[in-house]
Amino acid sequence: MANVSKKVSWSSRDEDSAQGEDTPLLNGAGAARYTRQFSGSGIFHIGKLSTVDLEEDNSEEEGAVLSRPKEIPHNEKLLSLKYESLDYDNSENQLFLEEERRMSYMGFRCLEISRWVVSVVSEIGGLQVSDQALWLKWVIAGLQVSGVMLKWVHRRASVSLSMCSDIEKFTEVGGLSISLILWAVLNSAFVMVGSIVVAFFEPIAAGSGIPQIKCYLNGVKIPRVVRLKTLMVKVGGVICSVAGGLAVGKEGPMIHSGAVVAAGVSQGRSTSLKKDFKMFEYFRRDTEKRDFVSAGAAAGVSAAFGAPVGGVLFSLEEGASFWNQMLTWRIFFASMMSTFTLNFFLSIYNEKPGDLSNPGLINFGRFDSDSVEYNLYEIPLFICMGAIGGLLGALFNVLNYWLTIFRIRYIHRPCLQVMEAMLVAAVTAAVSFTMIYFSNDCQPLGPDQSEEYPLQLFCDDGEYNSMATAFFNTPERSVRSLFHNAPGSYNPLTLGMFTLSYFFLACWTYGLTVSAGVFIPSLLIGAAWGRLFGILLAAITSSGSIWADPGKYALIGAAAQLGGIVRMTLSLTVIIVEATGNVTYGLPIMLVLITAKIVGDYFVEGLYDIHIKLQSVPFLHWEAPATSHSLTAREVMSSPVTCFSRIEKVGTIVDILSNTSTNHNGFPVVPRDSDDNEPGRICGLILRSQLIVLLKHKVFVERARSCLQQRRLQLKDFRDAYPRFPPIQSIHVSQDERECMMDLTQFMNPTPYTVPQETSLPRVFKLFRALGLRHLVVIDHENRVVGLVTRKDLARYHLGKHGLEELQLAQT
């Protein structure tokens, strides 16, 4: 066996052990750095492949007093070793080929039908919570995770409305402080519950979940991201977050929830509940599961915005790295079914059974034909608004970036995270109350008044407070009112103060240890300053001018602000068009989003990309760095490589798998041992997970010869162990068994992808990403193994301020 230690441990630690660490400290030796000169490219800084130690040295006295550091140093120039790639590329070993060859044409047709069935069932299977008794039960309803959220969000608005009478009562007798405390305590109580379940039970359920799903669809195995427990915490957490009055939305968690439901249903079992329904066993592999997660994410978008086409484009633009025509059809069909089923249940909820006119949970309403008219000379104004949205989005992302760095360093304990969430809830209530109290924007309460919850707070009889109505309404209703309310419904000061306060509240809120999204807050901020933009235009022009209608500028401002924050273009254009039912504004919205992205990218990345980088995830973008042609596979690869022989000693396999310094996940297979450490000729590739299953079932040559083996190992044994393969420490191998031999011929992939060592980095990158590879073997001119390229080898190269840079690797 050709076995030499690697330069760095490509660790794939057990998920549970990784999650059980007290603090995400980094360990290992400091990385030395050196400089290399490349022709025509200036100085190129490369960091040595080693783990790095970012923990600051503490004195012995401090170490004796403190069990945990008060500050966790964080460096964004890192890639975490705890993230591994999905095995999207099928291992075409003898077992796989025999199964495929035994399958008839009708068998393949049945499998394709099963994929369609799973795509539909996964989107129409979900959770429905009774609005009265809160009983949790499974039903055949399209993504009714979102139905749970809808009912509780509506209930929160009703509770807030009933509180207003108490606030007015206390205000009349001079108890203004009591009203404020009552509001703040109620909000903090809701947020405390939502933060506790996230911080203490499932931290991966924090945030919107879109960055995690985006990484998963990119090919990164994010621990616990599609677990049943994550779904339960996500649903309960977002209900509490929205009910607590935070500046958040529920659309991001709905996308994450749809992906979790699709991942669970497609496996035909629940590993969390230890229940196997003996269904869809063929789909128990990363290749199939990841496609269903793509459909689930698309259906989540479809249910949230009533935008099935936008959902498909969202999976294509923001998530999926690999795409084909049949997958597109399945995802589109699942998105349509999700929209239909959601509409059906909404009709029952609205006491109009059979009325399928509700396009989605977040309905912005349709614009009248007169209000959506625009002229050619307005397009430059729309583009200017896109630039404003890009600038404001960049400011939002920069502020949130530094805030997230502060949280990583100082607010890493669950109790501190819960306290911060409660503080934000209390401050949000205080700011809202202050804004309402000092606002004098009282509008007449006429017969054509369209607000669902008009509030008289601090206004005369027959009037309602516009600021109070905006804060007490759900965010999506506030967006709809900014889009469609008649001119004069808001005065400029109200819109300006609301934009300023809500901007900073939303920026502070995103990243808390709660389940929450950023879509709707971004739209609300943009709609507010967009309507203000329209009012100012009307003030400097004739009042009858058609191009100064404030509603359409609120729409453009909402698109500009959201595009400036998340930097989506294609999918967001279609989502907004479908959510508003206005194809007329397709071109202006597209131009606005492109402008916002160009302007925003000049300063900083999109919000989701920032949080992916801060989590040190080895994310592969669409293309390799532009200046990376000077690098070849020989310089990028990790070498030397640990290899196995076709027939390998069991003790050797166990020792290598148990060695934490060589915790690799893929091993090239060579024909015979090499005593002089010379590399062998490649003849296959075998995965760590496959070796563990072989050791668990004791597939030894001696047992096969002595007829001790009861049956021949099948692919079903590997699928039954998926996705939680047991750690090597749980496999017991006796001393006698260590002397046995294991034949890897029928289990290895005999046709792994290989590249010559002179291949350029962009070519390696394109091959690796387009095929969804996990390991790419590098060979010399004699077909001998000289290195191995993994995801982290490619992800560590990026364009920095001073040209091409290399990230360091950390065991986080």
N, C-alpha and C positions, 0 to 999 in steps of 0.2 A: 504493500500500500504506500502510495506517495502521500505522506502526511507531514506537512510543515505548518507551523503556526502562521496565522494571518496577521497583518499589520493592525487590524482593528477588529473588535468583536462585534459582528453584526447581530446584535442580540434580539431575540424575540421572546422576551420574558412572559411568563404566564400572566394573563390579564388580571386575575384576582390578586396575585402577589404585587403586581405593579400598582393596582389601585389601593392596596393596603398600606402603602408607605405613609409615614407620618407627614413628611414634607418632600417636595420634588427637588431634593438636593442633587447636585451633580457630583460624580466621583471620578477618580482616576488621576493620572498625572497631567501636569500642565503641558500644553502643546508648544513645541518649538516651532519657529517660523523661519523660512528662508526665502530668498528672492531668486527668481529665474528670469532670464532675458529671452524674449521671443522677437524674432525679426519682424519689424514693421508694426509692433503692437506695444512698444514701450515696456514699462515695468509691469510684471504680472505677479501678484502676491499669492503664494500658495501656503496653506497651513498643512502641517504634517498630519497624517491620518492617525489620530489618537483621541482618546476621550480626554476631556478637559475638566479641571476642577475650578469651579467658580466660588466655592465657599471661602469666605474670608477667614483668616487665621484669628482665633480667639485666644485670649490668655487662659491659663489653667484655672484662674479664679472665676473667670466668666463661664468657662465650660462646666465648672462644678455647680454653678448656680442655675444656669439656664439649660433646660433639656432640649429646647428648640431655639433656633435663632430668631430674633425679632425681625430680622430682614433677610430675605432670600435674594441674593444678587441675581440679576437676570441679564443675559446677553442675547440679543436677537440674532447674532451671528453664529447660530448653532442649529444643528439638526439633531433631533432626538432619536436615539437608537431603539426606543420602545415601540416605534411604529414600523410595521412590516407591510409588504405588498400582499394583495390578494393573488391567489393562484388562478388568474383569469384564463391563462393558457392551459388547455387540457393536456394532461400527461398521457400521451398515446402509447402506453405500454401494451404488453400482450393481453392483459385482462381487458383493457378498454377496447382494443381492436376486436377481440373475440366476441365481446358483447355486442358491438356495433355490427359485426358481420352476421351474427345470429339473428339480428332484428330484420324483419321483413319490411317491405314497402308500407304495408298497412300499419306496422308498428311505428314507423317514423311519422306517418300521418296522425296516428293516435297521440303520439308525443306532442306534435304541433297543436293538435286540438287541446291537449291538456295545458299547454302554455297559455292558450287563449282563455281557457276556463280559469286558470289560476290568476291571470291578469285581471279578470273581471271580479272573481270572488275576493281577491285580496283588496280590491277597492270598494266592494260592497259588503265586506265583512269588517266589523268594527265594534265600537262600544256605544251603548245607548244608556244614559242615566235618566231614570225617572225624575221628572221635575218636582214631584211631590215627596216621594219617600226616599229618594237618593239611592235606590237599589241599582247595583251594577249588574248588567247582564249582557250576554252576547246576542247579537241579532244580525240579520242579513240586511244591513243598511249601509249605503255608500258613504264610507268615511264619516260615520256618525260620531267619531271623536270630535269633529267640529260641531256637531249638533249639541254635544254637551257644553262646549264653550259658549255657543250662541245663547242657550237658555240662561246660563249663569251671568253672562254679560248683560243680557236684558234685565235680569233680576237685580243686578247691581244698580242699573239706572233707576229702577223703581225704588230701591232702598234709598238711593241718594235723594230722589225727589221727596220721599216721605221725611227725610231728615231736614229738608228745607223749612218745613213748618216749625220744627224745633229750633232751628237757627234763628228764624224770624221771631219766635216767641222769646228766646233768650235775648235777642238784640233789643226788643222793645223794652225790656226791663233793665237794660244796661249790662247784660251778661255776654258781651261780645267775646270775651276770652273763653268763656265756657263753650260757646258754639265752636270756636276754633279748636279747642282741646277735644271736643266730641268728634269732630270730623277727623282730626289727625289720629286719634286713638283708634277709630274704626278702620281707617286705611292701614295703619301700622299693624293692626291685628291680622287683617287679611294677608298682608305681605309677609308677616312673620311666619304664618303657617306655610305659605308657598315657599319661602326661603328655607325653612327647616327641612322640608321633605326633599328639597334639592341638595342642600349642603351636607346633610347627614345621611341620606339614603342613596342618592344617585347624582353625583356632581355632573355627569355627562349630560344630564337633562337641562343644564343651565343654558340661558341664552335662547336664540331662535332655533338652533340646530342646523341651520343652513350651511355654515362652514364645515360642520362635521359630515353632513351628507354629501357636500361637494367634494370633500376629501375621499369619502368612501367610493363615490362614483369615479373619482380620479384613479382609483386603484389602491388606496391606502386602507389598511385594516385598522380602523379606529376601535379601541376596546370598548365593548358594551354599548355601542351606538345604536344597535337594532335589537336590544333586549326588551322583553315584555315589561320588566321592571322600569326601564327607561320610559316606555310608553305611559305607564300608569302615573309616574311622577311628573312627566311632561304635561299630561292632561290636567291633573290636579293643580300643578304649579301655575299654569297659565290662567286657570280660572281665578286663583287667588291674586295673581299679579294684576289682571284687568280689574277685578273687583276691588282691589286696593287702591285704585285710582292712579297707578303709575303711568308714565308717558310711554306706553308700550302698545303693541298690537298682538293679535293671535294668529296671524297668517304664517309666520315662520314656524312656530310650533306645529301648525297644521301640516306643513310640508314634511317636517320631521316625523310626525305621527303617521302620515300616510306611508312613508318609507318603512317604518317599523312594522306596520300592519302587513304590508306587501312581503317583507322579508320573512315574517312569521308564518303567514298562510302558505307561502310557496314551499316551505319545508315539510308541511304535513305533520308537524309535531311541535311541542314546546319543551325545550331543554330546561327552562326555568321551572316549569311545573312537572317535569319528568313524565310527560304524557306523549305517547307516540300513537298517532292515528293510522299508521301504516299507509300513508298516502304520499304521493309525489316524491317517492324516494329517489327517483332519477334526478331530481332537481337539487339534491343535497351536495352542492359544490359551488364554489365561488363564481364559476362561469354563468350558471343559471341564476343564482341568487342576486347577483349584482344587476342583472337585467330587470328583475322584478322590482328591485329597489328603485331603479330609474322610473319604472311605471308608477310606483307609489308616490314618489316625489312629484311627478307630473300631475297625478290625481289630486294631491294636496293643493297644488296651485289652482287646479280646475275648481275644486270645491270652495276654495277661499274667495276667488275672484269671479267665478262663473266663466272661466276662460280656458276651455279645453285645448285650443290651439296654442295659447300662451303657455300652458303647462308642458306641452310637448317641446316647445322651443326653449323653455326654461331648463329642462333636462338636457337638451342638446347644448345650450350655450354655457350654462353654469356647472353642469355636472358631468355628463357622460363623456368618456374619452373614446369609446368605441361605439360605433353606430352601424346599423344596417337597415334595409328597407322593411323587413318583416318586423323588426323591433319597433320601428316607427309606427307601423300599423297597430301593433298590439298596445303601445302606449297611448296612441290617440283613441283607440276604442275604449281602453280603461278610463281615460279622462272623461270621455263622453258619458260612460256609464256612471262615473262618480258624480258628474253634474246632474244627470237625470235622477239618480237615487236621492241625492241631497235635496233636489227640488221637490221630490215626492214627500219626503219627511217634513220639509218646511211647509208644504201645503197642509199637512196634518197639524203641525205646530200652530200655524196661523188660522186653524179651524176652517180651512178651505180645501178639503180633500180633493185631489185630482187636479188642482190648479198648479200647473208647472211653469208659471210665468216668473218665478223667483230665480234669477240667473245665478246667484251665489250668495254666500254669507256676507261678503263685503260688497254691497251694491251702492254705486255712486250715483245711480239715477241716470236717466236719459235727458240729453239736452234738447230743447226745442229747436226746430229748424232755423228759426230766426236768430237765436242767440249764438249758434255755432257758425254763422257766416263770417268769413274773414276775407280780406283783400290781399293782393300781392304785396303791397307796401307794408303789410304787417309782419311779413316773414322776417325781415331784419330785426324787428322788435322781439319776436320769438327767439331768435338766435341770441340776442343780447340777454334775454332771460335765461337761456341755457348756460351762458357764460357766468351769470350771477349764481345759478344753481351749482355750477362746477366749483366756484370759489367758496360758496357757503358749505358745500359738501366736503371740500378739502379741509376747511376749518373744522368742521364737525369731526372728521376722521383724525386730524392731528390731535385735537383735544382729547378724543376718546383713546387715542394711542397712548398718550402720556398718562392718562388716568388708568388705563389697563396695566401699564408698567408699574404704577404705584400700587395697584391692587396685588399684582404678582409678588412684589417685594415685601409688602407690609400687611396685607389683609388676606393671608393665606390660610388662617384657621377658620373652621366652620362657624364658630361662635362670633368671630369678628365679621364674617360675611353676612350673617343674619342681622347683626346689629347695624351694619351699613345699609342693608336693604330697608330696615325699619326707619333709619334716619332719612333716607331718600323719600320714603312714603310720607313721613311727617313734614319734611321740607316742601314736598310737592303740594300737600294740603295747605300749608301755611302760605306758600306763594299764591296758590289759587285763591285762597280766601282774601289775601291782601289785594290781589288784582281785582276781585269782584267788589271789594269794599270801596276802593278808590275809583272804580269805574263809574262814569256818569252816562254810559251809553244805554239809555232807556228808549226802547222802541215801542210804538203803539201796538196794542194787541187787537188786531183787526180780524174780520171774518176770514180773510185769505191768508192768515198766519199759518205757516207750514211747520213750525217747530213742534216736536212731539212733547217735549217737556219745557214749556216756557215758564220762567221763574221771575217772580216780581221782586226779588231781593233788592232792597234799597231803592226801589222805584215807586212811583205813584200808582194809584189804582188805574187799571186799564193799560198798563205798560208792563213790559218784561225786560229783564236785564240781559243784554246780548252776551256779555262776558260770562255771566253765571250760566247761561244756557250752554255756551260752548264748553265750559269746564265740567258741567254735570252730565252732558251727553257722552255717549260712547264716542271714541275718536272717529270711527267711520261715519257716524251721523253728523259730526261736526264738519268733516270733509264734504259730505253731501250738501250741508247747508251753505258752506262757502262756495260751492259750485253753482247752486241753484237759487239761493235767496235773491230777492229783488234788489236792485241798486238802492242803497240807503239803509240796508239792514245792519251794516256795521260802519262805525265811523273810523277814520284813519288811525286815530290814536289807539283805539281798541285793538286793531289789527297789528299795529306796530309793537305794542307792549306784549300782546299775546305771542307774536312771532319770537320776540327776544327771549321771553321767559320759557316758552315751550322748547325752544332750540337748546338751551342749556340744560333744561330738565331731561330732555330726551337723550342728550349726550351723556349726562351723568348716569342715567338709568341703564343704558345699554352696556352690558358687561357685568351687571349685578348677578348674584347667585340666585336668580329666579328664572323661570321659563317665560320668555318674552321675545317679541319680534320688533323689528325696526321699520317695517314697510309703512304701516299706517301713520306712525308719528312723523316719518319723513314726508309723506303726502300731506299731512295736516300742516306742517311747517311751511311747505311750499305753497299750499293753497292759500294760507294766510298772507304771505308776502306777495303772492301772485295777485290776489284780489286787491291788496293795497296798491300794487303797481297799476292795475286797471283803474282804480279810483283816482290816482294821481294823473293818469292820462286824461280821464274825463274832466278833471279840474282845469287842465291847461288847454283843453280843446272845447269844441262845442258840445253841449250836453246831449245832443241828439246824434252824435257820431256813432255809427254802428260798430266801429272797431275799438271803442272804449268800453265795451260791456265787461263788468268786473268778473262775471262767472267764467268766461272762457279764459281769462288771464289767470284765474285761480287754477284751472285745469293745467295750463302750460307751466305755471309755477310749481304745481305738485309734481309734474313729470320731471322738471329740471332739478328740483331738490332731491328726489329719490334717485335719479340718475347720477347726480353728483356724489351721492353717498355710496351707493352699491355698484355703480359703473356698469349696469346692464343696459344693453341697447336693443337688440333684436327682440328678445322675449318680452322685455318691459314695454316696448312699443305695442306689441299685440295684446298684452295683458290690459293695458290702459284702454286701448281701443275696444276690446271685448267688454271690459267692465263698465264702460260708459256708453257702449253701443253707437259710437261715432266714428265711422270710417272716414268721415270728412276731415278729421284732424289727424289722420295717419301720418301725412307728410310733415306737418309742423312738429308733431311729437317726436318723430324720428330725427329731425334736424336738431331739436332741442336736446335729445338724449345724446346724440353724437357730440354736440358742442360741449355739453356738461362733462362727458367722459374725457374729451381731449383736454379741456381746461383743468379738470380735476387731476388727471394723470400727470400733468406737468408738475404738480406739487407733491402728491402722495398717492399711494395705491387705494383701491376700493376698501370699504370697511371689512368685508368678508376676507379679502386677501391679507389685510393687516392682522386679523385675529388668527388666521391660519399660520402666518409667519411667527407670531408671538407664541404659538403653541409648538413651534419647532417641528412642524410636520413636513416630511419630504414630499412636497407637492410638485408635480411635474406640469409645467405650463404647456401651451400648444406647441411652442417652438423652442429650440435650444437658444442660449444666449447668442446674440448677433456676432460677437467677436470671438467665438469659440472654435473657429476652424483651425486654429493653430494647435489644438489639442487632438491627440489620437487615443484610440482605445487602450494602448499600452500605458499611457500616462494617467488615464482615468480609472482603470481597473484596479481591483484589490488583488494582490498577489504576495507570496505564493498561495496556492489553494489547497485545501484539504480534500483529497480524493479517496474513493473506495475502489477496490477491485471488484470484478464481477462476482467472485466467490470470496467473501470476506469473513474473517473470524468474528464471532459474536462478541467476544470480550473487547476487541478493538472498536467495534461499533458502539458498544455501551460506554466505553471510556471517552470516546470523542463526543458523543452526544451529552455526556455528563460534565464535560469540561466547560466551565463557564467562559473561559478565554477563547474557545472555538465554538461558540454557540451559533453556528451557521444554520441556515434553513435549506440550503441546496448543496449537493455534493456531486461533482462530476464523477463518472464511473470510467475507469481505465481497464484495459485487458488484464494486466498482471501487476504484481508488486514491482516496485522500483527501488532497489537497494541503495543505489547511488544518488537518490533524491532527484533523479532526472524526471521531468514531466512525462506522463504517459499519453498515448493517443486517446482522444475522446471516443467513447463508445456509448455514452448515455449520461443521464442525469437523474438523480433520485432525491426526493424531498425528505426533510426531517420527519414530517408527519407520517409519511409512508413507512419509514424505518421504525417509528414507534409502534405503529399497528402491527408490523411484522414481528417485532419483539414481543408485543403483547400476546399474539397468537402463537408465538414460538415456532415460526416457520423456519425450521432448521433442516439442513440437508440430512443429518443423521436421523431425525424423526421421520422424515419422508421415506428413507430407506428401510427403517425398521417398522414401518406401518403404524407408528404411534400417532401420526397425524390423522385425525378423524375425517377431515374433509379438506378439499382444496380451497384455498383462500379465494374469495370473490370480491368484486367491487363493492358489494353490499356491506362488507365488513369495514371498508374505508368510509363509506357514506354514513354508516351508523355512528362512527366515531366523530364525524364532522358536526359542528365546527370546533367543539371543545376537545381537541385531542389531548390525551393525558400527558402530563409531564414525564420525562424520562425517570425522575426519581420515584415515580409510582410503579414502575415496571420492575418486578423481581426476577433476577437472573441468578441462578445458582452457580457455584464454582464449576461444576461439571458442564453446565450449559455454556459457560464462557468459552470453553474449548471447542464448542461446536462451530460449524461453518454455516453461512447463510448465502444462498444463491440469489443475487439481485437481478438476474437477467430478465425474468418475466415481469418484474415490478418497476424497473427503471424506464424512463422515457428514452428510447433508443435514437430518437431524432431531435435532440435539443437544438435550439437556434444558436448558431455560432457566427463570429465575425473575425476576420484577420486582425492582428494587432495593429496594423497600420491604418485601420478605418478611422475616419475623422469623427470628432465628437458629435457634430450635428447629424451625421448619418446614423451613428449609434443611437442617438436620442430619438430620432424619427422612427427607427425600427422598434426600439424598446416601447415607446409610448403607443404607437399605432397598433401593435400586436398585443398590448397589455401584458408584457412579460414581467416576470419576477427575477429571473436569472438569465444572463446572457454570457455564454462561455466565449472567452477570447482564446484563439489558437494561433500557432505559428504556421510557417509554410509547410511543415510536416504534419499538420493536424494534431499537434500536441497541445495540451492544456497549459496555458501560461498565465491565465488570470480569469477573473469573474467580475462582471458588471452587474450591480444591483441598483435599485431605485436611489439609494442614498449616494452612490457614486456619481449619479447624474444630477440629482437635486442640489448637491452642495455647490454647484457652479452657478453664479448669477452675476448680473451686471450691477456694479456698485458705482459710487461717485467717482472712483478712480479707475474705472475699467472693470475687466473681468476679475472677480474675487471668488475665493473658495471658503465655504462655511466649515466650521469645525463640528465634530461629532461629540455628543454628550449622552451619558446614560441617565436620562431624566426619569 
